[in-house]
Amino acid sequence: MQKNLQQMYRRALDMRAPWINRWDAAMRYTIPTTDDDVATLFDATASDAADNLAASIYSLLTPPESLWVSLVPEGPDSPDAVAATMALRANLNDSNFYTTIHQCYMDLIILGTACLFMAENPIGAASAFSFTAIPMRDIAILNGAVFHTATMPAREVMEKYPSWTPPANLRDTIKQDPETPLRLVQSLIGTDFVAWLDVGGDIENNIVATGKFETNPYIIFRWSVASGELYGRGPVLRALPDIKTANKVVELVLKNATIAVSGIWQADDDGVINLSNINLTPGAIIPKAVGSSGLTPLATGADFDVSQIILKDLRERIRHALLADRLGLLSEKEMTATEILARNADMVRILGATYGRLLHEFIRPLVERGLQILSRRGVIDKIRLHSDAELKYIAPITKMAIAENMTMGE
């Protein structure tokens, strides 16, 4: 078992490897995390559009002020679906779901794939649920398998898995320094959970914990998927060529602006002008030899007006790819009923495929896990989707789709 697990883990890392550079590039031009990335980012069009799209998805799919999901009983002997719906909503509202899911939406838009970890809180907490947005660099997936890699102090590993006894080769090190960093791999294959230390060698001698999950706590969802790929592709990845080009154009414009302001100068070396003492500031007097040309400007190709035309086109394409021109905020002017219906129809058409995928990969696993946790704690009766109750998704985008279908039916 451990040998197969090791092989699956290495295969998952190999399949993820080509995506790391793509994710790094996408994040560099939207949410830079290092000083070097910030210093080389000259155009914030993609960053603004990504923020706007994340806010739109948040309000359309999981608005906190809206009853966006409910359960409908399948038969007269079904458990109380209304009570289950209210308990699920109450625990979501009291948890950190609505703050965490926005982080996942940013990953979804920028990277194309997001991972939400849904854990169970101890008895007595305000909510039964606790959510964490897992960075995709820490996640490797195969069909039916998830590998979550994280580096944490030995103290945290021991707190998280109190029954774990460190191996002999690490025992003294951890005892002397509890903050010793350990690379922990947590894997879930089907319902089987195994956590081990990735310190080289076989897994069997480095296992930290094993167990089973009734439902998968790793909720991984994607924007769109190409045939044969496991990881998704989001709007930023699709628009990345235009984003890079726009950033380079702005960089060149700024360089030309610097030349236009300070200029490039030439002077005869006549023994009078000391180039080290020249200060190009307003009101400065620069001495020159009698009869010499002194300091004269050098004509350059700093006139780069065509850049504005190129940049305007690139920014429009970036905003279009990130749906900023289609899912943006409503205009200040009042809209007629026909205009509102047309705008809603556009939203349904644009997000239709994404909405269907998120319903299958995100909403349904989230509800199933929530119901399983609540029923195991005795808060609600055991409810199984499709058997005892049907999930009804009533987010704003669903209402738009229903209204659009009714309009088409007329």
N, C-alpha and C positions, 0 to 999 in steps of 0.2 A: 504493500500500500504506500509506504513512504517513498519507495523508489519511483512509483508512478506519479506521486505527488510532486517530487522533485522535477521530473521530466515535464509535467504539465506547467509547473511554475516557470521553468526556463523557456518553454515554448511560448507561454503568454508574454514573457518579457521580450522575446525576439519579435513577436507580432506587434508589440507596442512600440518598439524602437523607432521605426520610420516616422511615427506620429510625433515624437518628442520635439524634433526640430520645427515641425509645422506649428505645434502648440506654442513653442517659444516665440516664433515669429509673430503669430497672431496676438499673443499677449504683449509683446514688445510695442506694437503699434496701437494698442487699445488701453491696456492697464499696465504700463511699465512698472517693474518692481525694483530695478536697480538704478543707481545713479548714472551709470553709463547709458542705460536705455533711455532715461529721462533726458540726458544731454543730447541724444541723437534723434529725439522725437521733435519734429518741427511742425507737424500738422495734426490737429486734434479732431478732425472731421469724423474719423472712424470711432474715436472714443465717445464723442457726443452722441453719435447715432446709435452706438451699442447701448449706452445708458438709456436712451429714449426707448429703444426696442425692448429692453429688459423691463422697463416700467410699464410698457404697453402689454407685454405678455403677462406680467404680474396682475394687472387690473382686469385682463380678459379671462385668465384661466383660474386664478386662485385669489380673488379679492377678499381681504379679511372681513369686509363689511357685508359680504354677500353669502347667502346659503348656497354654496357652489356644488354640494354633493348631498345626496340623501339615499335612503334604502327603501325599496318598495317590496312588501311581503308577496311571496309567490302563492301562498294558499292560506286557508283558514287556520291551519295548524302550525303556521310558521311562527317563529319567535317574534317578539315585539320589535319590529323594525323601527318604529318611531322612537322608542326609548334608546335603541342602539344608535340611531342617527344623532340624537341630541347628545348622548354621551361622547360620541366620536367628535362632534363639533366642539363641545366644551373642552375636551382634552387638547384638541388642536389649538383652540384659542388661548388656553392657559400655558401652552408650551412655547418654545422658541421657533416654531415652524415658520411663521410669517417673516421673521427676520432672516432665517437661514435660507429659505427657498429663493430669495432674491439673489443670493450668492450663486446658487445652482443655476438660476436663469442666466446670469452673466457667463458662467462656464458653458452653458448650452449654446448661447449666441456666439461666443468667441471661439470655443473649441469644438462645438458640435456635439459634445457628450458631457453629461454631468452625473455626479454620484451623490445621493443623499443617504446618509446613514441614519436609520431610525432605531434608537435604543429605547430600552424600558427603564424608567426612573424607579428608584426605591419607593416602597409603600410609604405614604405620608407626604410625598412631594405634591406640588400644586397640580402637576399634570403627570399622567402615566407615561408620556412620551418625551423623548429628548432627541433633538436632531443635530446632525453635524454635516456640513458640506465638505466632502473629502476632495482634496485636489486631485485632478486626474493624473498627475505625475506619480501619485502614490497608488494608483489602481491599474491592474492588468487583468484583462478578462479573456476567457474562452467561452465557448458555448456551454452554458450550465456551470461555469466556474468563475469565481472572483478571488483575486489575490490583492490584499491590501498591505502595502509595505510602509512602515513608519519607523523613524529613528526617535527613540525616547530614552530618558534616563532609566537606569536599572531600578531605581526607586519606584518609578511610575509603573513599570512592568510588574513589580512585586505587589503593588497596590491593586492593580487591575486583575491580576491572577494570584491571589494570596496563597493558593495551594501549591504554587510552583516552587521547586527547590532548585536553585542555580546549579549548573554542573560544576564538577570539581575544579576544572581549569579556570572558572570565572568566580568561584566562591570568594577567594581571598581578595580579588580585585574589587568586587562589588562591596565586600565588607569594609574595605579601606576607603572606597569612594563610591557611595550610593548614586552619585550623579553620572557614573560611567555610562556613556551612550551605547545603546544596544539597538541593533537593526532587527525589528520584529516583523514577521510575516504572518498575517492572519488570512487563512484561506477558507472558502466556503464552496464545496463541491456538492451540488444538490442540496441536501440538508446536513451534510457532515462538515463540522467545523474543526480545523486544526490550526493552532498557533505555534510557531517555532522561531528560533533565533537563526538568522541567516549569517552564520559565522564561518561558512565553509564546511566541507565535509557533508556527511549524511544528515538527514532530518531527524532520524530516530533518536539520536543522542542529544538533540537540542529542542525537543518538544516542550512547549510551555503549558499548553492546555488543549483538550479535545472536548467535543460535545456535539450536540445536534440542535438545529433550529427548526421550529415548525414552519416558520415563514422567513423569507430572506430579508435581513435587515439592510442589505445593500440595494438601494433602489437606483438603478442605472438607466437613464433615459437619454434619447438622442433626437436631434433636430431632423436630420434626414440621413439615409444610409445608401451607399452605392452597393451594387451587387457584389457579394463575396467579401465585404468588409464588416468588421465587428464594431469599429468606432464610427461615430457620426461625423457629418460635415455640417457646420453651421454657416450663417451668413458671412461672418468675418473671414472664414477660410475661403469661401468662394470669391470674396471681394479683395483678397489679399494682394493680388498683382496691382490693382488700381490703388490700394492703400499705400503700398511701397512706392509706387511711381509718384503719387501726390506728395508724399513725404520728401522724396528726392527733389521734386520741382520746387517746393517751398524752401528747401535747403539752398538750392541754387539761386533762388530769388533773393534770399537773405544775404548770400555771399556777394551778389551783384549790388545789393543795396549798400553793403559795407564799402564796396569800391566806389559807388556813386557818392557816398558821403565823404570818405577820406581821400579818395583818388589814388592814383599811382603816378609818381613824379620821377623826373629825370633831371640831372644837373651835370654841368661840365666839371670835371675834376681840375680846377684851376688853382688849387692850393689855398683858396680863401674860404670856400664853403666847407664846413665840418659837418658831415652828414649825421654824426652822433649828437650834434647840438640842435638839430632842426626839430621844431615843435609845430606841427600843423594844427594850430588852434586859431580861432577868430582874433584878429588884431595883432597877430605875431609879425615881427619884422625879421626877415631873413637877409643877412648881408650877402653881397655878391661882388665880384671883381668888376671894375669899370670896363665896359665893352663886352662883357660876357652875357650869355643868355640867362644865367642864373638857374633858378628852379622852375621848370616848366612841366605842365601836366602831360601825361602820356595818354593818348587817345586809346580807349578800350572798347570792347564790344559789350559794355554794360547795359545797353538798351535791350531789355529782354521782355518786351511787351507781349510777345506771343505766349509767354508763360502764363499770363492771366487767362488766356483763352483755353489753354490746355488744362490749367488748374480748375477752372470753372466746370469743364466737362467731367474731369475726374471726380470732383466732389459731388456732382449730381449723380454720377454712377454709383459712388460709394453709398450715398444716402438712399438711392433706389434699392441697392442690394440689401441694405440693412433696414428697409421698409420705412425709413424716416419720412418719406414723402407720401406714404400710404397709410401708415398707422400712427402718424404724428398727432399732436394735440389738436382739438377742434379749433377752427379759426374763431376770431373774436366776433365776426358777423353772425347774425342769426341764420340758421340753416332751415330750409323748408323740409317738410316731411319726405318729399321725394329725394332731396339731397341726403338726408339721414339714411334712408333705405338704400340708396346707391352706395354710400360709404360703408354701411354694414355688409352689403353684398360683397364689396371688395375685400373686407376683412375676412369673411367666411371663405371666399375663394382663395385668398393668399395663404391663410393659415389652416385650411381644411385638412391637408395631408399631415401637417405638423400636429394639429389638434388630435387627429385620430391616433397618431403614434404615441403622443403623450398620454392619452386616455388609456392606452394598452400598457405602456411601459412605466408610467409614473402614477397616475391616479388610482388605477385598480390595485397594483401592489401596495400602495400606501394605505388604502382602505382595508385591504385584506390583512395586512400586518396590524393595523390599529384594532380591528375587530378581534384578532387572535389574542392580542395583549389584554384587551378589556375583558374578554370572555374568560381567559385564564385567571385573571384577578378577581373574577366573580362580579364584575360591574354590570355585565350584560349576559344574556343567554348566548350560547354558542350559535353563531350565524355563519353559514357558508354561502358565499355568493354563487348564484346560479341554482343552488339547491334550496336554500331557505329564503333568500331575498335577492333582488336584482338591484344593481347599482344604477342610480339615476344621476346623471351629471347635469347640473343646472347652472353652470357658470354663465357669465354674460355672453361668451362666444356661442354657447349652445342656444341661448335664447335668440341670438341674431340668426343662427342657422335655421331655427324653427320659423322665425318670421319670414326669412327669405324663401323657404319652401312653401309657406302659405301664400306668399305673393305670387310665386311662380304657378301655384295651383290655380289661382284666380285667373 
